[in-house]
Amino acid sequence: MEGPAHPPLRSYGRLKTRTIKPRQAALMETLLPALRPPPGAFDPRAVKPDAAEVWLEVGFGGGEHMAGQAARRPDVLILGAEPFQNGVASALRHIDEAGLSNVLVHDGDARELMGRLPDASLDRVFILFPDPWPKARHNKRRIVQAETAAEWARLLKPGGRLRFASDWADYVDWSLLRLAADPAFRWTAARADDWRVPPADHLTTRYEEKRLGDCAPVFLDFVRT
């Protein structure tokens, strides 16, 4: 008889730091429940049948990129997952101020949300500046693993796109190795500027501008074959 399944290792750090500002705390109580994805397994297109595409942002941080992309593409439904409560509160402020109606927010582990989505249900996946876990003994906690690469391959439609970005050189190498090793993905880079220069549709966030890593930001774009 098999024992109980163990939950995956946490791929993120603290769940909360400073006290959430009153306005954002109010949005956590009023707006967040309306933006949470339906419980259990669900098809995103049942939520927004007229969506031209469905995108997922894994760990949206403060929500600037997610909200900015949603404002730029109101025809797209964006699913965002983030366990850090201060980040969720910040994202809700961005969503509220922009009056966005094409965002769903999962305030928890992205892997839990991914497990509830059907095959080939996504057109794009963003993994932007995730927790680097730079110490070798903690690398197993990184969100990019062979298992999550396989899960993104399951969720993306053929021709769908995945973007990973980081300013930690070792994490870039780590992610490139694991994503390129999955036959479902093709790295699109043809020259150095393809990973050194931010893509034309990228939105730079305040976190990215802080340059907290050990290298300039690197962008890896993949296509689901």
C-alpha positions in Angstrom: 0.0 0.0 0.0 1.4 3.4 -1.0 1.9 6.0 1.7 0.5 9.6 1.5 1.9 11.8 -1.2 4.4 14.4 0.1 3.7 18.0 -0.9 6.4 19.5 -3.2 9.2 21.5 -1.6 8.5 25.2 -1.2 9.9 27.1 -4.1 9.4 30.5 -2.4 10.6 32.3 0.7 8.5 34.3 3.2 4.8 34.5 2.9 4.6 38.0 4.4 7.0 40.8 5.6 5.7 44.2 6.5 2.1 45.1 7.5 -0.2 45.4 4.5 -1.5 48.9 4.0 -5.1 49.5 4.9 -6.4 50.0 1.4 -4.6 46.9 0.1 -5.8 44.9 3.1 -9.4 46.0 2.3 -8.9 44.7 -1.3 -7.7 41.4 0.1 -11.1 41.1 1.8 -13.3 42.5 -1.0 -11.6 42.1 -4.4 -9.5 39.0 -4.0 -12.4 36.6 -3.4 -13.9 37.7 -6.7 -10.7 37.1 -8.6 -9.8 33.7 -7.3 -10.0 30.9 -9.9 -12.9 28.5 -9.3 -12.1 25.7 -6.9 -11.1 22.3 -8.2 -10.3 21.5 -11.8 -11.4 24.2 -14.2 -11.1 25.3 -17.8 -10.0 29.0 -18.0 -12.0 29.5 -21.2 -15.2 28.7 -19.2 -14.4 31.8 -17.1 -13.8 34.0 -20.1 -15.2 32.3 -23.3 -14.3 35.2 -25.5 -10.6 35.2 -24.5 -8.3 35.3 -27.5 -5.6 33.6 -25.4 -4.9 32.4 -21.8 -1.6 33.3 -20.1 -0.1 32.2 -16.8 2.4 34.2 -14.7 4.2 32.0 -12.2 5.0 34.1 -9.2 3.9 37.6 -10.2 5.7 39.4 -7.4 4.1 42.8 -6.9 1.8 42.3 -9.9 3.2 45.2 -12.1 4.1 43.0 -15.1 0.8 41.0 -14.8 -1.4 44.1 -14.6 0.5 45.9 -17.3 0.2 43.0 -19.7 -3.5 42.6 -18.8 -4.1 46.3 -19.5 -2.2 46.1 -22.8 -4.1 43.0 -23.9 -7.7 43.2 -22.6 -8.6 40.3 -25.0 -6.4 37.9 -23.0 -7.2 36.2 -19.8 -4.2 36.2 -17.4 -3.9 33.8 -14.5 -1.5 34.8 -11.9 -0.1 32.8 -8.9 1.8 34.3 -6.0 2.1 33.0 -2.4 3.7 36.2 -1.0 0.8 38.1 0.6 2.4 41.5 0.3 2.8 40.9 -3.4 -0.8 39.7 -3.8 -2.0 42.9 -2.0 0.2 45.0 -4.3 -1.2 43.3 -7.4 -4.8 43.9 -6.3 -4.1 47.6 -6.1 -2.7 47.6 -9.6 -5.8 45.6 -10.8 -8.2 47.9 -9.0 -6.6 51.1 -10.2 -6.6 49.9 -13.8 -10.1 48.6 -13.6 -9.0 45.2 -15.1 -11.5 42.4 -15.6 -9.3 39.9 -17.4 -7.1 38.7 -14.4 -7.6 35.8 -12.0 -5.4 35.7 -8.9 -4.3 32.5 -7.1 -2.8 33.5 -3.8 -0.8 30.4 -3.3 1.7 28.0 -4.9 1.6 28.1 -8.7 2.0 24.3 -8.9 -1.3 23.8 -7.1 -3.0 26.0 -9.7 -1.3 24.3 -12.6 -2.4 20.9 -11.4 -6.0 22.1 -11.8 -5.8 23.2 -15.4 -6.5 20.9 -18.4 -4.0 19.9 -21.0 -3.2 22.5 -23.7 -5.2 25.2 -22.0 -2.5 27.9 -22.0 -1.0 30.1 -24.8 1.8 31.7 -22.8 3.7 31.1 -19.5 5.9 33.7 -17.7 8.4 32.8 -15.0 10.0 36.1 -14.3 12.8 36.6 -11.7 11.7 33.7 -9.4 13.4 33.1 -6.1 16.9 32.1 -7.1 17.8 29.8 -4.1 21.5 30.5 -4.9 23.0 28.1 -2.3 23.6 24.7 -4.0 21.9 22.8 -1.2 18.7 24.8 -1.9 18.7 24.4 -5.7 16.1 21.6 -5.3 13.6 24.3 -4.2 13.8 26.3 -7.5 10.5 26.4 -9.4 12.2 25.3 -12.6 12.8 21.6 -12.4 12.4 18.7 -14.9 9.0 18.1 -13.4 7.7 21.6 -13.7 9.0 21.8 -17.3 7.0 18.7 -18.1 3.9 20.3 -16.5 4.3 23.5 -18.5 4.7 21.4 -21.6 1.4 19.7 -20.7 -0.4 23.0 -20.2 0.9 24.8 -23.3 -0.7 24.5 -26.7 1.5 23.6 -29.6 3.1 26.8 -30.6 2.6 28.3 -27.1 5.4 30.3 -25.6 7.3 30.2 -22.3 9.5 33.0 -21.0 12.0 32.6 -18.2 13.9 35.6 -16.9 16.5 36.0 -14.1 19.4 38.1 -13.1 21.2 35.2 -11.4 23.7 33.6 -13.8 23.6 30.1 -12.3 19.8 30.0 -12.3 19.8 31.0 -16.0 22.2 28.1 -16.8 20.1 25.8 -14.6 16.8 26.7 -16.3 18.2 26.6 -19.8 19.6 23.1 -19.2 16.3 21.8 -17.9 13.9 23.5 -20.3 16.1 22.7 -23.4 16.4 19.1 -22.2 12.6 18.7 -22.6 11.8 17.7 -26.2 8.5 19.6 -26.0 10.4 23.0 -25.9 12.6 24.7 -28.5 14.7 27.7 -27.5 14.1 30.5 -29.9 17.5 32.4 -29.5 19.5 32.8 -32.7 22.0 35.4 -31.4 23.2 36.8 -28.1 20.9 39.8 -28.2 18.0 37.4 -28.1 18.7 36.7 -24.5 20.6 39.9 -23.5 18.0 42.5 -24.7 14.6 42.6 -23.1 11.9 41.3 -25.6 9.8 44.0 -27.3 6.7 43.0 -25.3 8.5 42.8 -21.9 7.4 45.2 -19.1 10.2 46.2 -16.7 9.2 46.2 -13.0 10.7 48.1 -10.1 12.0 44.8 -8.7 13.9 44.1 -11.9 15.4 47.6 -11.8 16.9 46.9 -8.4 19.3 44.5 -10.0 19.5 42.3 -6.9 21.2 39.4 -8.8 24.7 38.8 -9.9 24.3 39.5 -13.7 22.3 41.6 -16.1 18.8 40.3 -16.7 18.7 37.3 -19.1 15.5 36.4 -21.0 15.0 32.8 -22.3 12.1 32.4 -24.7 10.9 28.9 -25.7 8.2 27.6 -28.1 6.1 24.5 -27.3 6.8 22.2 -30.2 
